[in-house]
């Protein structure tokens, strides 16, 4: 039982940190995707002129 608690303690923290980072990065990725789409539209509009 003690060994199982050690495994959870050693593995649980990195998993929690990774999950937290993924949640934070999701918003940034959405913002980057929107910016790229906006840039694409601007380039298309510029080429049509």
N, C-alpha and C positions, 0 to 999 in steps of 0.2 A: 504494500500500500504506500509506503514511504517513497519507494522508487517511482511509483506512478505520479505522486505529487511533485516530485523533482522534475519529471519529464514535462508535466503540464506547466510548471513554473518556468522551465528553460525554453519551451517551445511557445507557450502562450503569449509571452511578451513580444517576441518578434512578429507573431501573427497579428497581434493587436496593433503594433506600430505600422505594419504593412497595410492593414485595412484602413487605418487612419490616413495614411499617405494617399492611398487610392481614392478615398472620398474627397480629400482636398484637391487632388490633381484633376478630378472629374470636372469640376467647375472651370478650371483653367483650360482644359481640353475643349470644353464647349465654347468658351470665349475665343480660343484660337480657331476653331472650326468656323465660327461665325465671321471672324475677321478675314479668313481665307476666302470664304464665299463672297464677302463684300468686295474684297480685292479683285476677285475673278470677275464680278459684275462690272467693276470700274474699268478693268482692262478691256473687256468686251465692248463696253460703251465707247471707250476711247478709240478702239480700232474701227468702229463703225463710222466715226466722224470723219 
